[in-house]
Amino acid sequence: MAEKSLPSVNTESIEEALHRLSKKPGVKAWLMLDRTNGAVLKTNGQISLVRPARSSNSKTSLPSPTGGSFSTDVNVNTDNETQAAQELASMVWSFLSTAGSLVDEIDSEDELKLLRLRTKKQELVIVPETKYLLVVVHDTPPV
């Protein structure tokens, strides 16, 4: 996956936290997206197993930045994997924008801090930070 550095963020501590996150039981995959445009900065896990790429048309996907300082935790970097990550990122970006608009409409002085989307098969946890969005996909815990 193409990667981009995050300015003024302690990259080593982020790398360490992301590495620990990828080792947690039940975590299937995660994506780090650029907060300004939703572009995929970094991924871990096989996104195509969570949500296979469906579009052969890259016009609907978000930009994918190049260059950077993050190392990759997995060597899966196929076109299908990249496409799947970009498509999932686009859907998350749309979901986050809609949720953010809802929060603004309810109370313009409030802000979105965390989103959880739970399905029968998995849960997406979306954490909007100042410079990036972290999306974690994990198994749905038993009820």
Secondary structure, 3 states (H helix, E strand, C coil): CCCCCCCCCCHHHHHHHHHHHHHCCCEEEEEEEECCCCCEEEEEECHHHHCCCCCCCHHHCCCCCCCCCCCCCCCCCCHHHHHHHHHHHHHHHHHHHHHHHHHHHHCCCCCCCCEEEECCCEEEEEEECCCEEEEEEEECCCC
